[in-house]
Amino acid sequence: MRNNRAPTGARSQVKSLSRALCLLETLRESPEGSTLSTLCQRTSLPKGTAHRLLTTLIEHGFVEQAHHRYRIGVKAFVVGNAFLAHLDLRARALPYLMELRNRSGESVQLAILENMQVVYIERVLSHSPVAYMKSRVGAMLPAYCTALGKALLAFSSPELVQRYLDAVPLVAQTPHTITSPEHLLQELDSIRRRGYAVDRGERELSVRCIAAPVFNHEGTAIAAVSVAGPGERMPWPLEDSPLAGQVVETARAISAAIGYAPEAAAVSIVAPAKL
């Protein structure tokens, strides 16, 4: 009978690689760096194993060490940037993102859905940024409590949405977070009819956001664009505001720039009457 099991040495190398990648993932979440003890606690790795793997990662430039803290090294940026360099969407979208920032005065984001999370691939900051809105390119955020994530989920297949609900617990981030699968499905249905999503302080209480999907030439929602700002600077209600119209207009322009040509009529955005 044939033995299809990998040799012991090969299995050991795969296990070491998996552990090293786990360390990199953990370091990615701590831009300020982490101590060896913290890394061991968060990864459940023995201290000797973690130290050996970190030493190897340092030798190859993927990790840096200073003052007893470890952080992501420049080689990780180089490798990651190779992905962004091939992502034509980012380059094509940037002029439209900058125009939206200039029109709205607030920070503008472009994101994709990856491994059930929202990943920022481009960000244009407001000229008047606030300290608590510091998510950067490469940051990963929950989808269910962000406008970007809800916009992407709303225009995904029902199968993907169900897999998401099966895999991701809807944990309350603020009193406004949607924590019921039924409520989230209703929200996604409203987003599809409206053409854009809103975040009413669902992830960060003081932040509001409007996001709309970006479609490729096949009509697939491959990204979303958003405007986010402090609650006191954003319109209220977010729905049917002139800013919502600007976000949708920008998403459509980016979609057209990458080959999307919808046959259906555009989503209607009605500005509220002045009181």
C-alpha positions as CSV (number, residue, x, y, z in Angstrom):
1,M,0.0,0.0,0.0
2,R,1.4,3.4,-1.1
3,N,2.3,5.8,1.7
4,N,1.2,9.3,0.6
5,R,2.3,11.1,3.8
6,A,4.9,13.8,3.5
7,P,8.3,13.0,5.0
8,T,8.7,14.1,8.6
9,G,11.2,16.8,7.7
10,A,8.8,18.3,5.1
11,R,6.0,18.3,7.6
12,S,8.2,20.0,10.1
13,Q,9.2,22.7,7.6
14,V,5.5,23.4,6.7
15,K,4.7,23.7,10.4
16,S,7.5,26.1,11.0
17,L,6.3,28.2,8.0
18,S,2.8,28.3,9.3
19,R,4.1,29.4,12.7
20,A,6.2,32.1,11.1
21,L,3.3,33.4,9.1
22,C,1.2,33.5,12.3
23,L,3.8,35.7,13.9
24,L,3.8,38.1,10.9
25,E,0.0,38.2,11.1
26,T,0.1,39.1,14.7
27,L,2.8,41.7,14.2
28,R,0.7,43.3,11.4
29,E,-2.0,44.1,14.0
30,S,0.5,45.9,16.3
31,P,2.2,48.8,14.3
32,E,3.9,50.0,17.5
33,G,5.6,46.6,17.9
34,S,5.2,43.7,20.3
35,T,7.4,42.1,22.9
36,L,8.4,38.4,22.7
37,S,6.1,37.7,25.7
38,T,3.1,39.3,24.1
39,L,3.7,37.5,20.8
40,C,3.9,34.2,22.6
41,Q,0.7,34.9,24.5
42,R,-1.2,35.9,21.4
43,T,0.1,33.0,19.2
44,S,0.4,30.3,21.9
45,L,3.9,29.6,20.7
46,P,6.6,28.5,23.1
47,K,9.1,31.3,23.8
48,G,12.1,29.3,22.3
49,T,10.2,28.5,19.1
50,A,9.0,32.1,18.7
51,H,12.5,33.5,19.3
52,R,14.0,31.1,16.7
53,L,11.4,32.0,14.1
54,L,11.7,35.7,14.7
55,T,15.5,35.5,14.4
56,T,15.1,33.9,11.0
57,L,12.5,36.5,9.9
58,I,14.9,39.3,11.0
59,E,17.7,37.8,9.0
60,H,15.5,37.9,5.9
61,G,14.2,41.5,6.6
62,F,10.6,40.5,7.3
63,V,10.8,41.6,10.9
64,E,12.8,44.3,12.7
65,Q,13.8,44.5,16.4
66,A,14.4,47.6,18.5
67,H,14.3,48.1,22.2
68,H,13.1,44.6,22.9
69,R,10.1,45.0,20.6
70,Y,9.5,43.3,17.2
71,R,7.7,44.9,14.3
72,I,7.0,44.3,10.6
73,G,10.2,44.8,8.5
74,V,10.7,46.5,5.2
75,K,10.8,43.2,3.2
76,A,7.2,42.5,4.2
77,F,6.2,45.9,2.7
78,V,8.1,45.1,-0.5
79,V,6.3,41.8,-0.9
80,G,2.9,43.2,0.0
81,N,3.4,46.2,-2.3
82,A,4.0,43.7,-5.2
83,F,0.4,42.8,-4.9
84,L,-0.8,46.4,-4.9
85,A,1.4,47.2,-7.9
86,H,-0.5,44.6,-9.9
87,L,-3.9,45.9,-8.7
88,D,-4.8,48.3,-11.5
89,L,-7.9,49.2,-9.7
90,R,-5.9,51.2,-7.1
91,A,-4.1,53.3,-9.6
92,R,-7.2,54.0,-11.7
93,A,-9.3,54.9,-8.7
94,L,-6.9,57.3,-7.0
95,P,-7.8,60.5,-9.1
96,Y,-11.5,59.9,-8.3
97,L,-10.8,59.3,-4.6
98,M,-8.8,62.6,-4.4
99,E,-11.6,64.5,-6.2
100,L,-14.1,63.0,-3.7
101,R,-11.9,64.0,-0.8
102,N,-11.7,67.6,-2.2
103,R,-15.4,67.8,-2.7
104,S,-16.5,66.3,0.6
105,G,-13.6,67.6,2.8
106,E,-13.5,64.2,4.5
107,S,-11.3,61.1,4.3
108,V,-12.0,58.7,1.4
109,Q,-11.2,55.0,1.4
110,L,-11.1,52.2,-1.2
111,A,-11.4,48.7,0.1
112,I,-11.9,45.0,-0.9
113,L,-13.4,42.0,0.8
114,E,-10.7,39.5,1.7
115,N,-11.0,36.5,4.0
116,M,-14.4,37.8,5.3
117,Q,-12.8,41.2,6.3
118,V,-12.6,44.6,4.7
119,V,-9.1,45.5,3.6
120,Y,-8.1,49.1,2.8
121,I,-6.1,49.3,-0.4
122,E,-6.1,53.1,-0.7
123,R,-6.9,56.0,1.5
124,V,-6.9,59.8,0.9
125,L,-7.0,61.7,4.2
126,S,-9.1,64.7,5.0
127,H,-7.2,68.0,5.1
128,S,-8.6,68.2,8.7
129,P,-8.0,64.6,10.0
130,V,-8.9,63.5,13.5
131,A,-6.7,61.3,15.6
132,Y,-9.1,58.5,16.3
133,M,-9.6,57.9,12.5
134,K,-6.2,56.4,11.9
135,S,-6.8,53.2,9.9
136,R,-4.1,52.9,7.2
137,V,-3.7,51.1,3.9
138,G,-3.6,47.4,4.7
139,A,-5.8,47.7,7.7
140,M,-8.4,45.0,8.1
141,L,-11.9,45.8,9.5
142,P,-15.1,43.8,10.2
143,A,-17.5,43.8,7.3
144,Y,-20.8,43.7,9.2
145,C,-20.3,47.0,11.1
146,T,-18.7,49.1,8.4
147,A,-20.3,50.8,5.4
148,L,-17.6,49.5,3.2
149,G,-18.2,45.9,4.3
150,K,-21.9,46.2,4.1
151,A,-21.7,47.6,0.6
152,L,-19.5,44.7,-0.5
153,L,-21.7,42.0,1.3
154,A,-24.9,43.5,-0.2
155,F,-23.7,43.0,-3.7
156,S,-22.1,39.6,-3.1
157,S,-23.8,36.3,-3.9
158,P,-26.3,34.9,-1.3
159,E,-24.0,31.9,-0.9
160,L,-21.1,34.2,0.2
161,V,-23.3,36.1,2.5
162,Q,-24.5,32.9,4.2
163,R,-21.0,31.7,4.6
164,Y,-20.1,35.0,6.2
165,L,-23.0,34.8,8.6
166,D,-22.0,31.2,9.5
167,A,-18.4,32.1,10.1
168,V,-18.4,35.6,11.7
169,P,-20.1,36.4,15.1
170,L,-21.9,39.7,15.0
171,V,-20.3,41.2,18.1
172,A,-21.5,44.6,19.3
173,Q,-18.8,47.3,18.8
174,T,-21.1,50.2,19.8
175,P,-24.8,50.4,20.8
176,H,-25.6,50.9,17.1
177,T,-23.9,47.7,15.8
178,I,-26.2,45.3,14.0
179,T,-25.9,42.0,16.0
180,S,-28.8,40.0,14.5
181,P,-28.3,38.0,11.3
182,E,-31.9,38.8,10.3
183,H,-31.4,42.5,10.9
184,L,-28.2,42.4,8.8
185,L,-29.9,40.6,5.9
186,Q,-32.6,43.3,6.0
187,E,-30.0,46.0,6.0
188,L,-28.2,44.4,3.0
189,D,-31.5,44.3,1.1
190,S,-32.0,48.0,1.8
191,I,-28.5,48.7,0.6
192,R,-29.1,46.9,-2.7
193,R,-32.3,48.9,-3.3
194,R,-30.6,52.2,-2.3
195,G,-27.3,51.6,-4.1
196,Y,-25.1,52.5,-1.1
197,A,-24.4,51.6,2.5
198,V,-24.2,53.8,5.6
199,D,-22.5,53.3,9.0
200,R,-24.3,55.2,11.7
201,G,-21.6,54.9,14.4
202,E,-21.7,51.1,14.2
203,R,-18.0,50.4,14.6
204,E,-16.8,53.7,16.2
205,L,-19.5,55.6,17.9
206,S,-18.2,59.0,16.8
207,V,-17.6,58.1,13.2
208,R,-20.2,58.0,10.3
209,C,-19.6,56.7,6.8
210,I,-21.2,56.3,3.4
211,A,-20.0,53.6,0.9
212,A,-20.9,52.4,-2.5
213,P,-19.8,49.4,-4.6
214,V,-17.3,49.4,-7.5
215,F,-18.1,46.9,-10.3
216,N,-15.7,45.4,-12.8
217,H,-16.4,44.6,-16.5
218,E,-18.3,41.5,-15.5
219,G,-20.6,43.3,-13.2
220,T,-19.0,41.9,-10.0
221,A,-18.6,44.1,-7.0
222,I,-14.9,43.9,-6.5
223,A,-14.4,46.9,-4.2
224,A,-16.2,49.7,-2.4
225,V,-15.4,53.4,-2.0
226,S,-16.4,55.4,1.1
227,V,-16.3,58.8,2.8
228,A,-16.0,58.8,6.5
229,G,-15.8,61.6,9.1
230,P,-16.6,62.6,12.6
231,G,-20.3,62.6,13.3
232,E,-20.5,66.3,13.8
233,R,-19.1,67.0,10.3
234,M,-21.1,64.4,8.4
235,P,-24.7,65.0,7.2
236,W,-27.6,63.6,9.2
237,P,-29.4,61.6,8.1
238,L,-26.8,60.0,5.9
239,E,-29.4,58.5,3.6
240,D,-30.5,60.7,0.6
241,S,-27.9,63.3,1.5
242,P,-25.9,65.2,-1.2
243,L,-22.8,63.4,0.1
244,A,-24.4,60.0,-0.6
245,G,-24.9,61.2,-4.2
246,Q,-21.2,62.1,-4.4
247,V,-20.1,58.7,-3.1
248,V,-22.3,56.8,-5.6
249,E,-21.2,59.1,-8.4
250,T,-17.5,58.4,-7.6
251,A,-18.1,54.6,-7.4
252,R,-19.8,54.7,-10.8
253,A,-16.9,56.7,-12.3
254,I,-14.3,54.2,-11.0
255,S,-16.5,51.3,-12.2
256,A,-16.6,52.9,-15.7
257,A,-12.9,53.4,-15.7
258,I,-12.3,49.7,-15.2
259,G,-14.7,48.6,-17.8
260,Y,-18.2,48.4,-16.2
261,A,-21.0,49.3,-18.6
262,P,-24.4,48.8,-16.9
263,E,-27.5,48.4,-19.0
264,A,-29.8,49.3,-16.2
265,A,-30.7,52.9,-15.2
266,A,-28.5,54.5,-12.5
267,V,-29.6,54.5,-8.9
268,S,-31.5,57.6,-8.1
269,I,-30.2,59.8,-5.3
270,V,-32.6,62.4,-4.0
271,A,-31.3,65.3,-2.0
272,P,-33.3,66.3,1.0
273,A,-35.4,69.4,0.8
274,K,-34.0,72.4,2.6
275,L,-35.9,73.4,5.8
